[in-house]
């Protein structure tokens, strides 16, 4: 009858960035890798570590749709093993970036003992985020929460944006199967970018 619910650290609740603050962040003089990292997170809702660990070979094309393939990556859960379409506004930027990098990884954030890059990517990001806000609940992960809010504002159905962000389903889940088609995901991601004029922020 031992109960351990009250022991251990409680789960931290992060907040989304207010859209006005997003503009301030992207108006900073950012290194190119941080700008691209944030741009991908803001336009796809991917987790920080998912983006930081991306490999050139993870960029694929299917039925004319370019996407990040997370199905072979060490991810958080089955729902996270998914294909995330690349926003139309980012395709050219991603291609140009990949032409000028050395090695297979898109970003060079150092890996920790578990093969994760989240800590290093977060530390670099926080250096710039803290120039705009001291709110302890606004962190690099907040870009993911912001994407969810942007999806709601753009009238993206809840089940669809949950699938895009890896909160349900997954492309390798035996129960859910393919889930929402790549076409539907791409349409949703582009609608969010167009509705909020994300291209004006990241360029």
N, C-alpha and C positions, 0 to 999 in steps of 0.2 A: 504493500500500500504506500510505498515511498513515492512522493510527488516531487518532481524536479522542475516544474514549470517556472518557478521564480528564480532559478539559478542560471548563471551564465549571462552573457551580454545580450541585451535586447536588440532586435533587428532595427537598424537605423532607417528612418523614413526620410528620404531625400525629396526635395521640392523641385518643380520645374523652374527654369529661368523665365522671368517675365519677358515678353517679347521685346520690350524696350531695352532690357539688359542684354539680350542676344545681339542687338545692334551695337551696343557699346563694346561687347566682347570682340566682335568681328571688326570693329573699327580700330582695335589695338594694332600695334605693329607686331604682327605675329610671325614666327618662323613658318616656312612653307609647310613643314610636316605637321605642325599643330593645326594650322588652318585647314589642311586636308582632313586630318583626323576628326576635327570638330564638324566639318562639312558633311562627312559621311555619317557621323552619329546623328546630326540634326536632320538629315534628309532620309534616313532609313530606320532610326530607332535602334540600331545595333548596340550591343553592350560594348563598353570601352575595351575589354580584353579581346572581344571578337574582332574589332577593327584593328587593334594594335598587333594582333597575330596574323593578319592577312598575308597570304602568299600570292605571288604573281599568278601561280597556277590555280588559285581560287577564283580567278576572274574567268568566267565562262560565258558561252552564248548558247541559247536554246530557242528555237522558233523565232529567231531574230531579236531576242531579248538578252541583253547583257546583264549578268548578275554575279553576286558574290556567293560562292558555293561553300556553305558551312557544314555540309553533310559529312565531310571527312575530318572536320576539326574536332578537337577535344572540347566539347561544349557542356553547358550546365545541366541539360536534361534532354530528353527525346524531342521535346518541342523546339529546342534551340537548334537542332540539326535541320537546317532549312536552306532554301535558296532565296536570297534577298536581291531583288532587282536594283540596278544602279539607276538613280535618278537621271533623267535626260540631261539635266544641267551639269552633271558631274562626269559624264562619260568621257568627254574630251580632256578634262583635267586629270582624271585617273590615268588615261592612256598616255598623256604627256609625262606624267610623273613616273610611270613604270618604264618609260623609254630611257630615263636618266638615272635610274638607280642601279646599284651594284648588288649582286646576290639575288636570292629568291624572295626574301621578305620585303613587303611594301614599305614597312616602317622599320627603324633600327632601334627601337626601345629595347634595352637590355632585358634578358629573360631571367627570372628567378629560378630557384631550385626545382620548382614544380613545372617549369617550362612556360610560365605565364609572364605577360608583359604589362599587366594592369598597373602594378605599383609604379613602375617607371613612367608609364604614359600618364598616370594620374598626377604624379609629382611634377612633371613638366607642365601639364595643363594647369595645375593649381597655381603655379607661379604667375600665370597671366590672369586667371580667374580672380585671384585675390587683389589684383589691381583695380577691379571693378566692384567687388562685393566682399564683405567680411562675414557674411551670413554662413555659419558653419553647415547649414543644410543645403547650401548651393555649392555643388561640387561638379567634377567632370561628368559623373553619372547623370547629372541633372539634364544633360542634353537628351538623354533617352526619355526622361519624363516629359520634357518639352515636346518631343515628337508625338507623344500620345495625345497631348493637349491639342497640337496642331491638327492631328487626325480628326479629333472630335469637331473642331471648328470647321474643317473642310467636309464634314458629314460623311466620313469614312465609317462604315459599320463596325461596331465594336469587335465582332468575331474576326473580321478581316484584319484590323490593325493589331489585334492580339496574336494572330497567326504570323504577321510580318515581323513582330518583335520577339517571337519565340515563346509566347506565353501559353500557346495551345497548339495542338496538332504537331506538325513537323513532317518533313518530307521522307523521313525514314521510319516513321512510326507505323507499326503493323496495324494499329487500330484505326488511325486517322487517314492513312494512305497519303495521297498527294495533297489533300486539302484544297485550299484556294489555288486556282491556276496561276501560273506565272503572269499571264496576261492581266488578270484581276489585280494582282499585287503591284505590277508595274503601273497600271492605270491609277491605282490609289496613291502610290508614292509620287507620281508626277502631278497628280491633282493637288496634293499637299504643297508641293514645291511651287506650283503655279498660283494657288490660292493665296499663299503667304509671300509670294515673290522672293523665295529663298535665294534665287540667283543674284538679286541685288545686294544681299547680305554677304555672300561668300566670295563674290568677285572683287 
